[in-house]
């Protein structure tokens, strides 16, 4: 599937690839007002129902405005919510049993990704390590920000805000900002 993206007077034609997101990356992107980065990076976003419930359940938007943004993205079909098949649900249950402490949403993402031949976007270390050990492609939030943000100034702003949200070490922030500054305007 291809998408045509109109940004800053340019038309960019990209191939879209399915990307299965977990709760934390979705929340980070919403807090950064960067949900558009998924599409601009060339992905079609999807989440399992467990992630949708965690990130946009009724009443959350009153306490967390980012939940309202996420609910709007679901409503506007910017992000698809998937019902898992019986096989996918079984795989998620097995993964959860295999890796103690893995949340249901993480397990669902790890089961849905390979079943739908899609990379996964996770933030928790345990889930990311498990995904890599299973041979899954993992797309990080920072990668989405770099690939899906048009304009160096906006990228730097998003990187700084992400660093603040995640309590990123100053030296890591400086490396990311230097990389952002090397990008063409």
Order of alpha helices (4+ residues) and beta strands (2+ residues): beta-beta-beta-alpha-alpha-beta-alpha-alpha-alpha-beta-alpha-alpha-beta-alpha-alpha-alpha-alpha
